[in-house]
Amino acid sequence: MNIRDQKSSKLDSILKNLNSFVVAFSGGVDSSFLLHRAHTVRKSGIIAITIRTPYIPSREIDEAIEFTRSFGIKHKIIDISFPEMIRNNPIDRCYQCKKTIFTDLLSFAEENSYQFVIDGTNADDTGDFRPGIAALKELGIRSPLLEAGLTKKDIRELSREADLDIWDKPAMACLLTRIPYDTKINEGTLRLVEEAENMLFELGYPGTRVRLHGDLARIECMPGYIEKIIHNPDKEHIISNLKKIGFRYVSLDLEGYRTGSLNPEKREI
């Protein structure tokens, strides 16, 4: 048995020993793999809960619904209004958001007799600026992928082996990550970013980020897309559409997409 299979076996053991639990299900690769594995291992005693807030892309919600429907997994969507403590996009927004969301999930679990709440944090997540992980620890949220030592690469490979079409799905963080810290957020701004990214997705640039800097859109795209955008007739179409959406200036970031490009240089709060 190779190392990845050992981790996979450990994950199954963890899930079997948790009795009943709520899976915090965003629709991303990690939580989708975790949910599918939990459903495969247990069949009963679990429910997927997807939180819908103004800063979660609606496409993610639609894909979460479709995923659970395709596998016959029990699923519920809970709507949460914009927490006022993160309205100005503070540096600890992830901590505050996770604290709010997972407190609600714990309440749901208690009211509906589920013993645990679990999430899709993986072993790679501990190496980035992720203050939300501190909130999960404080609340006693279990992270089976992390506990089993599974990395993002492991999860994608295991998802592919399980014929899950999400195995190569690009990461999709919340829309607040497109906006600089200490910037007042309104729903109009969020829809501006979402509309811009949906347009790029439909043109064949999945995983592309549109970072907002005042009235400038900074496009971060996946490897291989930069030359395609520059040399493709799509370039003029992208520029005109982004200006119609509401941006005055459009820039293409030559470094391409990278996680947390708006994070502070110092990895501390």
BALOBA-1460 file (C-alpha; in Angstrom, 3 decimals):
// residues 269
<rec num="1" residu="m" x="0.000" y="0.000" z="0.000"/>
<rec num="2" residu="n" x="1.481" y="3.341" z="-1.055"/>
<rec num="3" residu="i" x="1.452" y="6.452" z="1.122"/>
<rec num="4" residu="r" x="-1.603" y="7.967" z="-0.579"/>
<rec num="5" residu="d" x="-3.562" y="4.747" z="-0.100"/>
<rec num="6" residu="q" x="-2.555" y="4.741" z="3.558"/>
<rec num="7" residu="k" x="-3.905" y="8.258" z="3.932"/>
<rec num="8" residu="s" x="-7.090" y="7.237" z="2.121"/>
<rec num="9" residu="s" x="-7.562" y="4.290" z="4.451"/>
<rec num="10" residu="k" x="-7.025" y="6.548" z="7.465"/>
<rec num="11" residu="l" x="-9.678" y="8.919" z="6.116"/>
<rec num="12" residu="d" x="-12.189" y="6.083" z="5.856"/>
<rec num="13" residu="s" x="-11.436" y="5.048" z="9.418"/>
<rec num="14" residu="i" x="-11.964" y="8.589" z="10.692"/>
<rec num="15" residu="l" x="-15.286" y="8.927" z="8.868"/>
<rec num="16" residu="k" x="-16.539" y="5.572" z="10.156"/>
<rec num="17" residu="n" x="-15.731" y="6.534" z="13.748"/>
<rec num="18" residu="l" x="-17.485" y="9.914" z="13.670"/>
<rec num="19" residu="n" x="-20.978" y="8.414" z="14.038"/>
<rec num="20" residu="s" x="-23.204" y="11.190" z="12.625"/>
<rec num="21" residu="f" x="-22.080" y="14.514" z="11.214"/>
<rec num="22" residu="v" x="-22.757" y="17.599" z="9.148"/>
<rec num="23" residu="v" x="-20.460" y="18.185" z="6.172"/>
<rec num="24" residu="a" x="-19.775" y="21.864" z="5.471"/>
<rec num="25" residu="f" x="-20.131" y="21.631" z="1.705"/>
<rec num="26" residu="s" x="-18.978" y="24.511" z="-0.501"/>
<rec num="27" residu="g" x="-19.003" y="22.592" z="-3.769"/>
<rec num="28" residu="g" x="-15.226" y="22.885" z="-4.176"/>
<rec num="29" residu="v" x="-12.872" y="19.982" z="-4.847"/>
<rec num="30" residu="d" x="-11.993" y="19.275" z="-1.207"/>
<rec num="31" residu="s" x="-15.478" y="19.335" z="0.299"/>
<rec num="32" residu="s" x="-16.905" y="17.474" z="-2.718"/>
<rec num="33" residu="f" x="-14.370" y="14.674" z="-2.350"/>
<rec num="34" residu="l" x="-14.917" y="14.555" z="1.415"/>
<rec num="35" residu="l" x="-18.691" y="14.431" z="1.033"/>
<rec num="36" residu="h" x="-18.592" y="11.741" z="-1.638"/>
<rec num="37" residu="r" x="-16.194" y="9.644" z="0.437"/>
<rec num="38" residu="a" x="-18.354" y="10.066" z="3.547"/>
<rec num="39" residu="h" x="-21.441" y="9.053" z="1.555"/>
<rec num="40" residu="t" x="-19.614" y="6.015" z="0.154"/>
<rec num="41" residu="v" x="-18.311" y="4.901" z="3.537"/>
<rec num="42" residu="r" x="-21.406" y="5.587" z="5.622"/>
<rec num="43" residu="k" x="-24.537" y="6.070" z="3.469"/>
<rec num="44" residu="s" x="-26.495" y="7.336" z="6.481"/>
<rec num="45" residu="g" x="-26.045" y="9.677" z="9.428"/>
<rec num="46" residu="i" x="-24.687" y="12.528" z="7.323"/>
<rec num="47" residu="i" x="-26.027" y="15.676" z="5.697"/>
<rec num="48" residu="a" x="-24.349" y="18.248" z="3.474"/>
<rec num="49" residu="i" x="-24.973" y="21.868" z="4.377"/>
<rec num="50" residu="t" x="-24.130" y="24.647" z="1.947"/>
<rec num="51" residu="i" x="-24.015" y="28.197" z="3.256"/>
<rec num="52" residu="r" x="-25.302" y="30.851" z="0.872"/>
<rec num="53" residu="t" x="-24.091" y="34.405" z="1.512"/>
<rec num="54" residu="p" x="-23.786" y="37.485" z="-0.754"/>
<rec num="55" residu="y" x="-20.048" y="36.832" z="-1.188"/>
<rec num="56" residu="i" x="-20.298" y="33.239" z="-2.391"/>
<rec num="57" residu="p" x="-20.453" y="32.935" z="-6.206"/>
<rec num="58" residu="s" x="-23.905" y="31.701" z="-7.244"/>
<rec num="59" residu="r" x="-22.277" y="29.262" z="-9.657"/>
<rec num="60" residu="e" x="-20.744" y="27.472" z="-6.669"/>
<rec num="61" residu="i" x="-24.173" y="27.073" z="-5.076"/>
<rec num="62" residu="d" x="-25.650" y="25.680" z="-8.302"/>
<rec num="63" residu="e" x="-22.793" y="23.205" z="-8.668"/>
<rec num="64" residu="a" x="-23.156" y="22.082" z="-5.037"/>
<rec num="65" residu="i" x="-26.850" y="21.395" z="-5.613"/>
<rec num="66" residu="e" x="-26.129" y="19.434" z="-8.787"/>
<rec num="67" residu="f" x="-23.378" y="17.374" z="-7.114"/>
<rec num="68" residu="t" x="-25.534" y="16.232" z="-4.207"/>
<rec num="69" residu="r" x="-28.490" y="15.572" z="-6.475"/>
<rec num="70" residu="s" x="-26.394" y="13.383" z="-8.787"/>
<rec num="71" residu="f" x="-25.343" y="11.128" z="-5.898"/>
<rec num="72" residu="g" x="-28.582" y="11.217" z="-3.925"/>
<rec num="73" residu="i" x="-26.928" y="12.876" z="-0.940"/>
<rec num="74" residu="k" x="-29.045" y="14.666" z="1.654"/>
<rec num="75" residu="h" x="-28.428" y="18.389" z="1.226"/>
<rec num="76" residu="k" x="-29.655" y="21.633" z="2.711"/>
<rec num="77" residu="i" x="-28.869" y="25.264" z="1.927"/>
<rec num="78" residu="i" x="-28.757" y="27.784" z="4.760"/>
<rec num="79" residu="d" x="-28.903" y="31.497" z="3.926"/>
<rec num="80" residu="i" x="-26.796" y="33.845" z="6.026"/>
<rec num="81" residu="s" x="-26.833" y="37.623" z="5.668"/>
<rec num="82" residu="f" x="-23.623" y="39.623" z="5.291"/>
<rec num="83" residu="p" x="-21.940" y="39.634" z="8.737"/>
<rec num="84" residu="e" x="-21.446" y="43.273" z="9.710"/>
<rec num="85" residu="m" x="-18.071" y="42.598" z="11.342"/>
<rec num="86" residu="i" x="-16.548" y="41.870" z="7.916"/>
<rec num="87" residu="r" x="-18.316" y="44.637" z="6.009"/>
<rec num="88" residu="n" x="-15.001" y="46.552" z="5.734"/>
<rec num="89" residu="n" x="-13.060" y="43.462" z="4.610"/>
<rec num="90" residu="p" x="-10.718" y="43.337" z="7.626"/>
<rec num="91" residu="i" x="-7.547" y="41.271" z="7.548"/>
<rec num="92" residu="d" x="-9.152" y="38.706" z="9.870"/>
<rec num="93" residu="r" x="-12.311" y="38.457" z="7.732"/>
<rec num="94" residu="c" x="-11.817" y="34.711" z="7.203"/>
<rec num="95" residu="y" x="-11.618" y="34.135" z="10.942"/>
<rec num="96" residu="q" x="-14.764" y="36.206" z="11.583"/>
<rec num="97" residu="c" x="-16.639" y="34.606" z="8.693"/>
<rec num="98" residu="k" x="-15.736" y="31.041" z="9.705"/>
<rec num="99" residu="k" x="-16.668" y="31.795" z="13.304"/>
<rec num="100" residu="t" x="-20.106" y="33.032" z="12.197"/>
<rec num="101" residu="i" x="-20.824" y="30.290" z="9.665"/>
<rec num="102" residu="f" x="-19.608" y="27.346" z="11.721"/>
<rec num="103" residu="t" x="-21.375" y="28.560" z="14.857"/>
<rec num="104" residu="d" x="-24.581" y="28.336" z="12.819"/>
<rec num="105" residu="l" x="-23.615" y="24.882" z="11.549"/>
<rec num="106" residu="l" x="-22.950" y="23.700" z="15.098"/>
<rec num="107" residu="s" x="-26.383" y="24.978" z="16.133"/>
<rec num="108" residu="f" x="-27.965" y="23.105" z="13.239"/>
<rec num="109" residu="a" x="-26.076" y="19.941" z="14.177"/>
<rec num="110" residu="e" x="-27.175" y="20.161" z="17.801"/>
<rec num="111" residu="e" x="-30.811" y="20.870" z="16.914"/>
<rec num="112" residu="n" x="-30.896" y="17.938" z="14.494"/>
<rec num="113" residu="s" x="-28.916" y="15.428" z="16.580"/>
<rec num="114" residu="y" x="-25.751" y="15.307" z="14.510"/>
<rec num="115" residu="q" x="-22.710" y="14.691" z="16.657"/>
<rec num="116" residu="f" x="-20.022" y="16.525" z="14.648"/>
<rec num="117" residu="v" x="-19.455" y="19.187" z="12.027"/>
<rec num="118" residu="i" x="-16.661" y="18.471" z="9.548"/>
<rec num="119" residu="d" x="-15.032" y="20.534" z="6.817"/>
<rec num="120" residu="g" x="-12.709" y="20.104" z="3.826"/>
<rec num="121" residu="t" x="-9.514" y="21.685" z="5.173"/>
<rec num="122" residu="n" x="-6.570" y="19.679" z="3.810"/>
<rec num="123" residu="a" x="-2.896" y="19.256" z="4.732"/>
<rec num="124" residu="d" x="-1.753" y="21.996" z="2.334"/>
<rec num="125" residu="d" x="-4.027" y="24.614" z="3.878"/>
<rec num="126" residu="t" x="-1.856" y="24.982" z="6.959"/>
<rec num="127" residu="g" x="0.961" y="26.477" z="4.892"/>
<rec num="128" residu="d" x="-0.902" y="29.570" z="3.685"/>
<rec num="129" residu="f" x="-2.354" y="32.650" z="5.355"/>
<rec num="130" residu="r" x="-5.621" y="31.106" z="6.564"/>
<rec num="131" residu="p" x="-6.844" y="32.679" z="9.812"/>
<rec num="132" residu="g" x="-10.126" y="30.803" z="9.391"/>
<rec num="133" residu="i" x="-8.422" y="27.596" z="10.513"/>
<rec num="134" residu="a" x="-8.006" y="29.119" z="13.990"/>
<rec num="135" residu="a" x="-11.783" y="29.609" z="14.181"/>
<rec num="136" residu="l" x="-12.371" y="25.967" z="13.211"/>
<rec num="137" residu="k" x="-10.042" y="24.785" z="15.972"/>
<rec num="138" residu="e" x="-11.706" y="27.034" z="18.554"/>
<rec num="139" residu="l" x="-15.129" y="25.659" z="17.653"/>
<rec num="140" residu="g" x="-14.063" y="22.021" z="17.626"/>
<rec num="141" residu="i" x="-14.725" y="21.464" z="13.920"/>
<rec num="142" residu="r" x="-13.201" y="18.243" z="12.610"/>
<rec num="143" residu="s" x="-11.141" y="18.280" z="9.397"/>
<rec num="144" residu="p" x="-10.766" y="14.625" z="8.322"/>
<rec num="145" residu="l" x="-8.721" y="15.373" z="5.187"/>
<rec num="146" residu="l" x="-6.183" y="17.257" z="7.284"/>
<rec num="147" residu="e" x="-6.234" y="14.604" z="10.002"/>
<rec num="148" residu="a" x="-5.509" y="11.932" z="7.381"/>
<rec num="149" residu="g" x="-2.644" y="13.985" z="5.946"/>
<rec num="150" residu="l" x="-4.217" y="14.326" z="2.500"/>
<rec num="151" residu="t" x="-2.805" y="17.077" z="0.289"/>
<rec num="152" residu="k" x="-4.553" y="18.861" z="-2.567"/>
<rec num="153" residu="k" x="-2.697" y="16.666" z="-5.047"/>
<rec num="154" residu="d" x="-3.815" y="13.527" z="-3.179"/>
<rec num="155" residu="i" x="-7.414" y="14.722" z="-3.205"/>
<rec num="156" residu="r" x="-7.420" y="15.483" z="-6.924"/>
<rec num="157" residu="e" x="-5.878" y="12.098" z="-7.767"/>
<rec num="158" residu="l" x="-8.293" y="10.189" z="-5.522"/>
<rec num="159" residu="s" x="-11.202" y="12.156" z="-6.996"/>
<rec num="160" residu="r" x="-10.075" y="11.240" z="-10.515"/>
<rec num="161" residu="e" x="-9.800" y="7.578" z="-9.533"/>
<rec num="162" residu="a" x="-13.359" y="7.771" z="-8.180"/>
<rec num="163" residu="d" x="-14.548" y="9.243" z="-11.533"/>
<rec num="164" residu="l" x="-15.602" y="12.498" z="-9.916"/>
<rec num="165" residu="d" x="-15.720" y="15.189" z="-12.589"/>
<rec num="166" residu="i" x="-14.668" y="17.795" z="-10.023"/>
<rec num="167" residu="w" x="-11.151" y="16.318" z="-9.799"/>
<rec num="168" residu="d" x="-9.661" y="19.085" z="-11.977"/>
<rec num="169" residu="k" x="-12.056" y="21.858" z="-10.965"/>
<rec num="170" residu="p" x="-10.218" y="25.150" z="-10.355"/>
<rec num="171" residu="a" x="-10.252" y="26.568" z="-6.840"/>
<rec num="172" residu="m" x="-13.031" y="29.079" z="-6.172"/>
<rec num="173" residu="a" x="-12.582" y="31.163" z="-3.046"/>
<rec num="174" residu="c" x="-15.220" y="33.612" z="-1.832"/>
<rec num="175" residu="l" x="-15.587" y="36.918" z="-3.641"/>
<rec num="176" residu="l" x="-14.143" y="38.903" z="-0.741"/>
<rec num="177" residu="t" x="-10.703" y="37.616" z="-1.740"/>
<rec num="178" residu="r" x="-10.908" y="39.690" z="-4.941"/>
<rec num="179" residu="i" x="-11.065" y="42.948" z="-3.001"/>
<rec num="180" residu="p" x="-8.199" y="44.567" z="-1.016"/>
<rec num="181" residu="y" x="-8.328" y="44.441" z="2.772"/>
<rec num="182" residu="d" x="-9.836" y="47.385" z="4.625"/>
<rec num="183" residu="t" x="-12.159" y="48.216" z="1.752"/>
<rec num="184" residu="k" x="-15.861" y="48.761" z="2.429"/>
<rec num="185" residu="i" x="-17.895" y="46.063" z="0.702"/>
<rec num="186" residu="n" x="-21.329" y="46.383" z="-0.834"/>
<rec num="187" residu="e" x="-23.313" y="43.841" z="-2.804"/>
<rec num="188" residu="g" x="-22.995" y="45.891" z="-5.979"/>
<rec num="189" residu="t" x="-19.221" y="45.467" z="-5.843"/>
<rec num="190" residu="l" x="-19.549" y="41.723" z="-5.297"/>
<rec num="191" residu="r" x="-21.907" y="41.329" z="-8.250"/>
<rec num="192" residu="l" x="-19.489" y="43.369" z="-10.390"/>
<rec num="193" residu="v" x="-16.684" y="40.901" z="-9.703"/>
<rec num="194" residu="e" x="-18.949" y="37.875" z="-10.070"/>
<rec num="195" residu="e" x="-20.302" y="39.055" z="-13.423"/>
<rec num="196" residu="a" x="-16.769" y="39.688" z="-14.687"/>
<rec num="197" residu="e" x="-15.555" y="36.224" z="-13.669"/>
<rec num="198" residu="n" x="-18.656" y="34.532" z="-15.086"/>
<rec num="199" residu="m" x="-18.003" y="36.230" z="-18.418"/>
<rec num="200" residu="l" x="-14.420" y="34.939" z="-18.460"/>
<rec num="201" residu="f" x="-15.588" y="31.460" z="-17.423"/>
<rec num="202" residu="e" x="-18.036" y="31.350" z="-20.317"/>
<rec num="203" residu="l" x="-15.292" y="32.432" z="-22.727"/>
<rec num="204" residu="g" x="-13.235" y="29.410" z="-21.680"/>
<rec num="205" residu="y" x="-11.040" y="30.777" z="-18.887"/>
<rec num="206" residu="p" x="-12.093" y="28.789" z="-15.788"/>
<rec num="207" residu="g" x="-10.366" y="29.603" z="-12.516"/>
<rec num="208" residu="t" x="-9.609" y="33.171" z="-13.602"/>
<rec num="209" residu="r" x="-9.718" y="35.834" z="-10.892"/>
<rec num="210" residu="v" x="-10.741" y="39.443" z="-11.381"/>
<rec num="211" residu="r" x="-9.103" y="41.436" z="-8.584"/>
<rec num="212" residu="l" x="-10.690" y="44.786" z="-7.895"/>
<rec num="213" residu="h" x="-8.578" y="47.919" z="-7.414"/>
<rec num="214" residu="g" x="-10.950" y="50.879" z="-7.456"/>
<rec num="215" residu="d" x="-12.177" y="51.112" z="-11.045"/>
<rec num="216" residu="l" x="-9.401" y="48.837" z="-12.336"/>
<rec num="217" residu="a" x="-9.886" y="45.121" z="-13.019"/>
<rec num="218" residu="r" x="-6.697" y="43.073" z="-12.600"/>
<rec num="219" residu="i" x="-7.095" y="39.714" z="-14.327"/>
<rec num="220" residu="e" x="-5.191" y="36.745" z="-12.906"/>
<rec num="221" residu="c" x="-5.518" y="33.657" z="-15.089"/>
<rec num="222" residu="m" x="-4.272" y="30.090" z="-15.094"/>
<rec num="223" residu="p" x="-1.004" y="29.039" z="-16.838"/>
<rec num="224" residu="g" x="-1.368" y="29.055" z="-20.599"/>
<rec num="225" residu="y" x="-4.219" y="31.568" z="-20.666"/>
<rec num="226" residu="i" x="-2.093" y="34.723" z="-20.732"/>
<rec num="227" residu="e" x="-0.857" y="34.246" z="-24.306"/>
<rec num="228" residu="k" x="-4.285" y="33.042" z="-25.364"/>
<rec num="229" residu="i" x="-5.898" y="36.232" z="-24.088"/>
<rec num="230" residu="i" x="-3.207" y="38.477" z="-25.590"/>
<rec num="231" residu="h" x="-3.241" y="36.920" z="-29.064"/>
<rec num="232" residu="n" x="-6.882" y="35.932" z="-29.265"/>
<rec num="233" residu="p" x="-9.676" y="38.119" z="-30.619"/>
<rec num="234" residu="d" x="-11.259" y="37.489" z="-27.210"/>
<rec num="235" residu="k" x="-9.009" y="40.252" z="-25.851"/>
<rec num="236" residu="e" x="-11.078" y="43.092" z="-27.293"/>
<rec num="237" residu="h" x="-14.274" y="41.305" z="-26.334"/>
<rec num="238" residu="i" x="-13.033" y="40.900" z="-22.741"/>
<rec num="239" residu="i" x="-12.006" y="44.552" z="-22.508"/>
<rec num="240" residu="s" x="-15.285" y="45.889" z="-23.889"/>
<rec num="241" residu="n" x="-17.364" y="43.591" z="-21.697"/>
<rec num="242" residu="l" x="-15.478" y="44.492" z="-18.525"/>
<rec num="243" residu="k" x="-15.973" y="48.165" z="-19.301"/>
<rec num="244" residu="k" x="-19.684" y="47.577" z="-19.895"/>
<rec num="245" residu="i" x="-19.866" y="45.786" z="-16.532"/>
<rec num="246" residu="g" x="-18.457" y="48.889" z="-14.828"/>
<rec num="247" residu="f" x="-14.650" y="48.856" z="-14.867"/>
<rec num="248" residu="r" x="-12.782" y="51.825" z="-16.288"/>
<rec num="249" residu="y" x="-9.397" y="50.132" z="-16.687"/>
<rec num="250" residu="v" x="-8.501" y="46.519" z="-17.494"/>
<rec num="251" residu="s" x="-5.095" y="44.954" z="-16.775"/>
<rec num="252" residu="l" x="-3.707" y="41.444" z="-17.284"/>
<rec num="253" residu="d" x="-1.415" y="40.323" z="-14.452"/>
<rec num="254" residu="l" x="1.650" y="38.741" z="-16.084"/>
<rec num="255" residu="e" x="2.346" y="36.665" z="-12.957"/>
<rec num="256" residu="g" x="-0.923" y="34.839" z="-13.528"/>
<rec num="257" residu="y" x="-3.215" y="33.353" z="-10.913"/>
<rec num="258" residu="r" x="-1.753" y="32.745" z="-7.479"/>
<rec num="259" residu="t" x="-3.515" y="31.989" z="-4.248"/>
<rec num="260" residu="g" x="-3.849" y="34.909" z="-1.864"/>
<rec num="261" residu="s" x="-2.222" y="37.557" z="-4.048"/>
<rec num="262" residu="l" x="-3.957" y="40.228" z="-1.951"/>
<rec num="263" residu="n" x="-2.756" y="38.725" z="1.309"/>
<rec num="264" residu="p" x="-0.401" y="40.808" z="3.474"/>
<rec num="265" residu="e" x="3.329" y="40.194" z="3.166"/>
<rec num="266" residu="k" x="3.518" y="39.356" z="6.852"/>
<rec num="267" residu="r" x="1.739" y="36.068" z="7.490"/>
<rec num="268" residu="e" x="0.492" y="37.169" z="10.859"/>
<rec num="269" residu="i" x="-2.628" y="38.839" z="12.223"/>
